[in-house]
Amino acid sequence: MAGQLNVEVVAVDSKVWSGAAEAVYARTTEGELGILPRHQPLLGELRIDSTVRVQPVGGGELAWKIEGGFLSVTTDGVTILAETAEAVAPASA
């Protein structure tokens, strides 16, 4: 759907969050990524001890401390496959 990303955050042992989002931010081994709707497909390795942030449709921000894994961006959406994903308070702007 235009203007939205279908996002799934999945840890090894459970689905952590799934829903529509306006943006996803993650740190990979190559650097910080900001994913917006219609982003080009990519696969990235998530950096150990980093934070993934999701801005759900409707406002607010969700964040998880990630201990490694992968980020996949396809035409269907964004999938975060993490070793572990622990909810944290998002950083203030």
Secondary structure as UniProt FT lines:
FT   TURN            2..3
FT   STRAND          5..11
FT   TURN            12..13
FT   STRAND          14..28
FT   TURN            29..30
FT   STRAND          31..35
FT   TURN            37..38
FT   STRAND          42..56
FT   TURN            57..58
FT   STRAND          62..74
FT   TURN            75..76
FT   STRAND          77..82
FT   STRAND          85..88
//
